[in-house]
């Protein structure tokens, strides 16, 4: 009886997610069909709430020697804040805001990264998100200082001096600059992010739509590709369609989604090395790809009949890897580039690492957001 009640609650919750879709969202009806009737353990409201509460209970994840907050913490906080807002959960949102407030206290200024590197500058995403939620101009100033510094004295090709040609950069740069655009509507931030992402697409995207990890690593590492997929979906949600580089980014996004669809495992997950059937199934990349596809289906960029099932299976498989405490399993540890394929296949697997917790929250937000 208890299981039946949970299933009915999940069905009602998920069905209600899409009743308020705006008419302009041409993917709305198709998304409703793709993401309705989910299993009880895949209800995005329940899963997102559990993972957000799990995040709240943690201490800040910081760089051990220096003491500043590191990017996996930023990615998870960003997802939790947006999820709480989309749910209309004022209590959860306030808890998240209160958790972050300590960072702004003078005695804790060490927690704020100095910037100057993509993994440090991305910190600005969180204060900008909080500004968008509560209008606190002090938070706006913190976020914009990092976004502006990222483009101080750019390269002659218009790219940030933080450019490394690592695929991870797509998210680290893309999410910060599009957040600055959301917060200000200043076109220069849109120009920054589109210039950067278009250059990465032109230089790094392979004919199959996927990306090697970086200049020293000719392998289709899962989470590396996840950063790109999530970045493109994130930026295209807010980039005006009339922007000169919108079509270039959309073309790169669709090409990548086709490549990802072709290498999804029968389980619904994606693998540590995307094109290697013997590689282990990895969850942080699965969360990022699922997020990118949910966004594409709901916005009508992707055909729901073709991609809705991919996103649905990815989400259900991802939820099947979450334990009773809200910890995701089978997350690849932080990984630098390597010229050796076996290096990637042998990477340790973590449970509850924020590299994986974050994209679960992104997916939950994308599913409940109207």
N, C-alpha and C positions, 0 to 999 in steps of 0.2 A: 504493500500500500504506500509506503514511504517513497519507494522508487517511482511509482506512478504519479504521486503528487509532485515530485521533483521534475519529472518529464513534462507534466502539464505546465508547471511554472516556467520552465525553460522555454516551452513553445510560446506561451503568452508573452514572455519577456522579449523574445527575439522578434515575434511578429510585430510587437508594438514599436520596435526600433525604427521601422520604416514608414509608419503611418503618417509621420509629419514631413516626409520628403518634399522638398520644394519642386515645383513643376519644372524649374530650369534644370534639375538634375535628371538628365535623360536616361541615366542608368538605374533609376530608382526601382522601377517595376522588376527589371531583371535581377537587381540585387536582392530584392525581397525573395524571389524564388530561389536564388542561389544560397542564401544564408538563413532561410527559415527551416523549421523542423530539425534543428541541431540536437545532438544527444545532450542529455542533461548535464554531463560534465564539460560540455563545450559552450554553455551559455556565457556569452561575453560579459554580461553584467556580473555574474558570479565569479568568473575566472579573473576578470580585471580587478574586481574588488579584493579578491584574495591576494593577488600578486601585489596590488598597491599597499595593502596592509602589511604584507611581508616586507616591502621596501621601507615602510615607515618605521618598522621595528629595528632597523639596522643603524649602526653608526655610519658616519660619512666614510666613503671609500676614498682614501687619499694616497698620494705618493709618499711612500714611507720615509725617505730621507728628507724631502722638502716640506711635506705637510699640506700641499694644496690638493684640492678636489680633482679627481681624474675623470676622464671622459665617460667611462661606463656609468658612473654615478650621474653625470649630466643627462645621458640618454634615458636612464630610468626615471629620473625626476621629471623630465620633459613629458614622457609618456604618462606618468601617474597624474600630473597636473591636468593634462588635456582630458584624460579619462574621467577624472573627478568632475571637471566642468561639464563635459558632455552628459554625464549622468545626472547633473543637477544636485550632486552630493556636496552640499555646503560644508558639512562637518569634515568630510575627508579632505576637501580642498583647503580648508583652514588649517588642518593638521599639517598638510604638506607645506603650506606657506610658512607656518610657525617653525617647522623644521629647518627651513632655509633661512629664516630671519637672523639666526645666529651668525651667519656668514657675513652679514653687513655690519656687525658690531666691530668697532675698532680693534678690540683685543683679539679678534679672530680673523683679522685681515689676511693672515697667512693662508687661509683656506682658498682665497681667490687666486687662480693662476695668473701669472704676469702676461701671458700671451706670447706672441712671437713664433709660435709653432701651432700647426693645425690642431693637434691634440689638446693644446692649452686654450687656444682662442675659442673653441667650441663651447666653453663654459658659458659664454654670453647668451646661449640659447635659453637657459633657464630664467635669468632675470627678465629677459624680453618676454618670455611666456607669462611670467607673473605680472608684468606690466600690462600685457594684453588682457589679463583677467581682472586686475584691480586698479589699473591706472596710476600706480605709484611711479612718479617721475624719477625718483632716486634709482629705482630698478632699471628704468629706461636708460639712464645715464651709464650705469654699469655695463649693460649689454652693448650699447652703441659704442662705448669706448673700445671694446674688443673688436667689434665689427669694423669700425673705422681704422683701427690700427692694422687690421689684416690687409688693408689696401693702401697703407702708407708707402709712398715711393714704389709703386708697382713696377713690374718688369716691363720691358719695351713692348712686349706683345699684349700688355694689358692684364696679365695674370698677377695674382698676389705673389709676393716674395716668399710666401710659405709653401709654394708649389713644390711637390716632391715627385709627382707622377706615380704616386702610390694610389691604388683604387680607393683606399680608405678616405682619402682627401675629399672625395665627392660628397660624402656626408658631412665631414668636419667643416668644410668650407660652405657647402650648399645649405645646410640647415641654419647656420648662423646668418648668412647674408639674406636668406629668404625671410627669416624671422625679423631682421632689421627692416626689410621692406614691408612686412605685415604691420610692424609697429609704427612706421613713419609714412608709408606710401611714397617714399622718396625713390624715384626711378633709378638713381645711381646704384642702389643695392640690387635691384633686379638686373641691371647691366653687369654688375660684378659677378653674380652667380651664374648668369647665362654665358658670359664670356668664359668662365672657368669650366663649367660643365661641358660646353660645346667643344672646347679644346681637348678635354679628356676623352670625349666620345671620338673625336677625329683621330686622336693619337693612339688610343688604347683599345677601343672596341674591336673585337675580332669579327671575322665574317659570320660566325655562328651566333653573334649577338652578345657573347660573354666576354669576360675580361681576365687576363692574367693578373696574378697578384701584384706584380710590379716589374720594374726593369731587371731585377735579379732573379725573378721567379716565374718561369713560363708555365704556370699551372693555374687551373681554374679553381682556386680555393673558394670554398663556400661563402664564408663570412665576408671575404673581400668583395665578392660579387654582390653580397647582400647590402653592403654600404652603398654601392652604386644604385642598385634597384630602389632602395629606400629613399635615397637622395633625389632621384628623378621624380618619384611619386610625390615626395614632399614639396618639391619646387613647383611642379606643374599644377598642383592644387591652387596655388596662389598667383602664379605668373599670368598676367593678362594675355589672352590668346592672340592679341594684336602685336605683342612684342616681337621684334624682328627675329629673335632666336627661338621663339616658342615651337615652331614647326621642327626645327633641328632637334631640340630636346625631345619632343614627342616621338619623332622618328626613331631616335636612339632608344627611347623607353620601350616602344613597341617591338623593336628588333630584339631587345634584351628579353622581354617577356616571352617571345616566341622561342628563344633559345633555352630559357628556363623551363618552359612547358615541356620541351623535348627531353629533358633530363630529370624530371621529377620521378622519384622511386614509386613503385606500386603501393607502398605504405602511405604515400602522401607527403613524406619527408623528402628533403634533399640531402645530398651526401657531402662529406668533408671535401672531397675533390669531385666536382660536379659531373665530370665525364668518365669517372672510373666506377663501374658497377661493383667492384670489390671494396670500395671505400666505405667506411662506416657512416651511418646516417646521423647527421648533425642538426641540432635544433636552433641555434642562433641564426644561422643562414635561413633555415626554414621559416622562422618568424619574420625575417626581413623580406623574403620573397612573397610570403603570404600577405604581408602588409601592402606591398607594392601592388599585388593583384587585387586585393580587396578595394583599394583606392581606385584602381583602374576600372573595375567592374561597376562600382557605385557611381563613378563619374561618367560612365558611358564611353570611356576611351577604348576599352577592351570588350570584345563580344562576350556576353555573359554565357552563352551556350558553350563557348570554347574555353573560357578562363574561369567562369564562376565555379565550375567543378574543381579545377585545380586549387583555387583559393580555399574552397570549402574543405577539401581533403587535407590541405596543408594545415588549416586551423584545427580540425578534429585530431589529426595526428599529433600536432603540437600539444594540445590539451591533454592527450593521453600520456604525455611525458612529464606532467606536473604532479607532484606528490601532494599529500594532504596538508602540508604547511605552505604550499604555494611556491615550491622550488622546482624549477625546470631542470631536467636531467640532460646529459649528453651534450654539453656545451664545450666547444673547443676553447682551450685556454688562449690568452693573448699570444699572437703569433707574428713574428717578424718574417721577412722574406728568406727563402732558401732556394738554392739551385738543385736541391735533392728532393725528389718526389717522396721518398720514404719519410722525410722529415714531417711532411704534412700528414701522412697516413698514421704516423706514430704519436701525433700530438695527444697529450692527456685530455681526458674529458672531465669537466667539472659539473657539479650540481649546484644550482642557485647562483651562479656567477651572473653579474649584472649585464654582461654582454648578451646573455640570453633572456634575462628577466625583462630587459627594456623592450625588445621587439614584441614580446607577448603583450605588453601594455599598449604598444602602438597598434597592434592588431585589434585589441579590445576597444580602443578608442575609435578606430576606423569603422568597426562594426556598429557601435552604438551612436556614433555621430550622425546627426540628421542633416 
